[in-house]
Amino acid sequence: MPKCPKCKTEYVEVEVDFEYGDIILRNVKALKCPKCGEELFTPEQYRIIRERIRSVAQPLKLKRKISTAGKKPIVYLPEDVVKAINAKVGDEIDIYVEGNKIIIEKTA
């Protein structure tokens, strides 16, 4: 069992409520430090969380073609996508690659 980096105490397995946006998953297995309360999810626990979220939330999925503007590739974001992340023109976003996916997140 891994140890907490703060307390050097061994984690114990517990069940917690996991919140993801408007979704609350009950009784999710996690590791928790009995001293400081630090919570940790193993890769397997995280995989299960992702599967449970996918089962209750259908993602907004739209197809778009890569266009060009000034010889640079661009993708126009549909209004539904911008609304889904509660963004507006002028907001900052983070864009990163995860495997073969492009992820766009509104900066907090």
Beta strands, then each sheet from edge to edge (+ up, - down):
strand 1: 12-20
strand 2: 23-32
strand 3: 39-40
strand 4: 67-69
strand 5: 72-74
strand 6: 93-98
strand 7: 101-106
sheet 1: 1+ 2- 3+
sheet 2: 4+ 5-
sheet 3: 6+ 7-
end
